[in-house]
Amino acid sequence: MPLTAPDTSKWWRHRRRHSYWSLLGLFAMLVSGVFAPADQLVAAMPLLQTLAWVFGAVILTYVGAATLEDIAKLRGPTITKG
């Protein structure tokens, strides 16, 4: 039985969803920050900063994994028959 790479297309759909929802969350935070009163914004600042880091980490993880996969495709197959 020859070794083949796993089918990553079925997993990337979920990773894209996480990334898109995180991007939407960042934009929603920006819009809510524009319309929120200043005193409420100051009180919510620690929560907003934490959410921004979490959303950013999800997006960067998706972009990094996609970049690594593209590099692996450019280098060609690494599985050799023994």
C-alpha positions as CSV (number, residue, x, y, z in Angstrom):
1,M,0.0,0.0,0.0
2,P,1.7,3.3,-1.1
3,L,2.0,6.1,1.3
4,T,0.0,9.2,0.4
5,A,-0.5,12.6,1.9
6,P,-3.6,13.0,4.0
7,D,-6.6,14.8,2.4
8,T,-6.3,18.3,4.0
9,S,-9.1,19.8,2.0
10,K,-11.7,18.4,4.4
11,W,-9.9,20.1,7.4
12,W,-9.2,23.4,5.8
13,R,-12.9,24.2,5.5
14,H,-13.1,24.4,9.3
15,R,-9.9,26.4,9.6
16,R,-11.2,28.9,7.1
17,R,-14.4,29.3,9.1
18,H,-12.4,30.0,12.3
19,S,-10.3,32.5,10.5
20,Y,-13.3,34.3,8.9
21,W,-15.2,34.4,12.2
22,S,-12.2,35.8,13.9
23,L,-11.8,38.5,11.3
24,L,-15.5,39.3,11.6
25,G,-15.0,39.6,15.4
26,L,-12.1,42.0,15.0
27,F,-14.2,44.2,12.7
28,A,-17.2,44.0,15.1
29,M,-14.9,45.1,17.9
30,L,-13.7,48.1,15.9
31,V,-17.3,49.1,15.1
32,S,-18.4,48.7,18.7
33,G,-15.4,50.7,19.8
34,V,-16.4,53.6,17.6
35,F,-20.0,53.7,18.8
36,A,-19.4,52.9,22.5
37,P,-19.3,55.7,25.1
38,A,-15.8,56.5,26.4
39,D,-16.4,55.4,30.0
40,Q,-17.7,52.0,28.9
41,L,-14.9,51.6,26.5
42,V,-12.3,52.3,29.2
43,A,-14.0,49.7,31.4
44,A,-14.1,47.1,28.7
45,M,-10.5,47.7,27.5
46,P,-8.9,44.5,29.1
47,L,-11.6,42.3,27.6
48,L,-11.2,43.9,24.2
49,Q,-7.4,43.6,24.2
50,T,-7.7,39.9,25.2
51,L,-10.2,39.3,22.4
52,A,-8.1,41.1,19.9
53,W,-5.1,38.9,20.8
54,V,-7.2,35.7,20.6
55,F,-8.8,36.6,17.2
56,G,-5.4,37.7,15.9
57,A,-3.8,34.4,17.0
58,V,-6.5,32.4,15.2
59,I,-6.0,34.4,12.0
60,L,-2.2,34.1,12.1
61,T,-2.3,30.4,12.8
62,Y,-4.5,29.9,9.7
63,V,-2.2,32.1,7.5
64,G,0.9,30.4,8.8
65,A,-0.4,26.9,8.2
66,A,-1.6,27.8,4.7
67,T,1.9,29.3,4.0
68,L,3.6,26.1,5.2
69,E,1.4,23.9,3.1
70,D,2.1,26.0,0.0
71,I,5.9,25.7,0.7
72,A,5.5,22.0,1.0
73,K,3.6,21.8,-2.3
74,L,6.3,23.8,-4.0
75,R,9.1,21.5,-2.7
76,G,7.3,18.4,-4.0
77,P,6.5,15.1,-2.4
78,T,8.7,14.2,0.6
79,I,7.3,10.7,1.1
80,T,9.6,8.2,-0.5
81,K,9.1,4.5,-1.1
82,G,11.3,2.5,1.1
